Amino acid sequence: MNKQAVLDHLLTVLNAELASLTRAAQGAFAAATDPDSKAENKYDTRTLEASYVARGQAQRVAELQEAVRAFGALSGKAWESGAAITLGALVSLETPEERAHYFLGPFAGGTEIVHEGNEIVVITPASALGQKLIGRREGDAIALRPGVVAKIVAVV
């Protein structure tokens, strides 16, 4: 797999999500600050609820902006043969049942893309799998869960 193409695909997905969430956050902010949405009585909490939504969406926008910046700073160069896995590695794991692909990213853990017919999942160094992969090398085996061992078959 071409790591730069995977990185570009991830950035496209993150930018699309950022654009969508930015529009939603702007809508929530408009609802929270609209003079027509003032409370009609002491039990009417529409404006308060809208402000909570707007705040949460604004925080998520800031997180996505940071993720886009961090992914943009990663190198698309392929890993040197035998190099230890660190942030920015594209890793393929193989078990007797399947082959899975992971991108070790700084943010956006759980983001999934399909690239060249392969599903790739972003994991972070803070995740359980990320912690098991950091410092390992192609050819190493790791325990995914009790009784299931995966071999690192490719690091790009």
N, C-alpha and C positions, 0 to 999 in steps of 0.2 A: 504494500500500500504506500501511496505517496503521502508522507506526513504533512507537507505543505498544503496539499489539496484538502486533507482532513481538517487542518487548522482553519483554512479559508471557509470550509463548509460550516464549521462550528461558529466562526465569527458571523457568518451570514445568518444563522439561526438565532444567535444571541442578539444581533442588531435588529432582527425582525421582532423578537420578543420585547426588546427595549422600546422600539417604536410603538408597538401595540400598548404596552404598559404605560408609556408616557401619555398617550392619548387618554387612556382610562384615568390616570392620575389627574390630568387636567380637567376631565369631566367631573371627577369627585371633588376637586377643589372648587370648581364652579358651583356645584351643588351645595357645598358647605358654606360658601360665601354669598350665595344668592339672597338678596334682600327679601324675596318672596317666600323663602323657606324658613322664616323666623317662627319660633314656637307660637302655637295658637293658644296653648294653656301650659300650666306648669308640668304636665305629664308628657307633653310633646317633645320627644328627643330626636327628631329627624336631623336637625342641624348638628347636634352633638355626634350622632352616629355617622353622618356624612364626614365630619371632621376627622373621626377616627379612621375611616376608610381612606380618606385623602392622605393622612399622615402615613399609614401603612404602605400605601401605594408609592408615596414619595420615597420612603426608605427602600422599597424594592427597586425603584428606578435607580437610586444611588448605588445599590449593590450591583445591579446589572451594568451600570456605567463603569464601575470598577472592574467587573469581570471582562467586559469588552476591552478595556485598557490593558489588563493583565494578559489576556489571550493574545492581543495584538503585539505585545512585547516578547512573546515566546518565539523561539527559532523554529523554522520549518525544516532545518537541516536534519538529515538522518543521523541516528545514533552511531557512534563508532562501535565496531564489533568488540564485544566483551566489556563494554562500558556498563557501569552500574546504573540502575534505574533511578531517575530523579524526576523532578517536575518537568513536564513537557514531553515525556516519553509516551509513545504509542506502543502498547503491549498486547501481545496475543497469548492467551492461555489455552491450554488444551487438556481436557479431561477425557476419559474413555468415551463419554457420551457426546461431547461437543467441543467446539472451538469458540472462544469469546474474545472480543477486542475491547480494550479500555484505553482511554486517553487520560493520563495523569495531569489534571489541570489545577490551576490555582483557585478557581471558583466554579460555580455552576455544576456541582456534583449532582448526578442523576440525569443530566441532559443527555438525550439519546439522539443519534443521527444514523441514517443509513447512507453509507458511502460505498459505491461500487458493489452493491449487494451485500455489504457487511454491516451489521449493526454494531455501532461503537458507542460505548457509554462513558461519559466523563465521570471520573472519580477524583477525589481530592486526597492529599496526603493525610488529612485528618480521618478519613474513612478507614474502616477495619481492613479492607482490601488494600487501600493505599499504603497503610502502615506495613502490611506484609510484603508489598512490592518494593518499597524504597530500599535501595542498596543491593537488591538482588540483581542477578544477571541472566541473560539468555541461557537456557539449559537447567536452571535451578528449578526445584519443585517446592510448592507451597501448599499448605493445608488450607482448603477453602472452608471446610466444616468437618466435623468428625466423620472419618471414613472416606472423604473425598479429597484427593490430591490432584493438583493441576501442575502441569509443566509449563514453564515460560518458554514458548517456542519461537517467539520473535519480539525484538525490541527495535523500534524504528525511531 
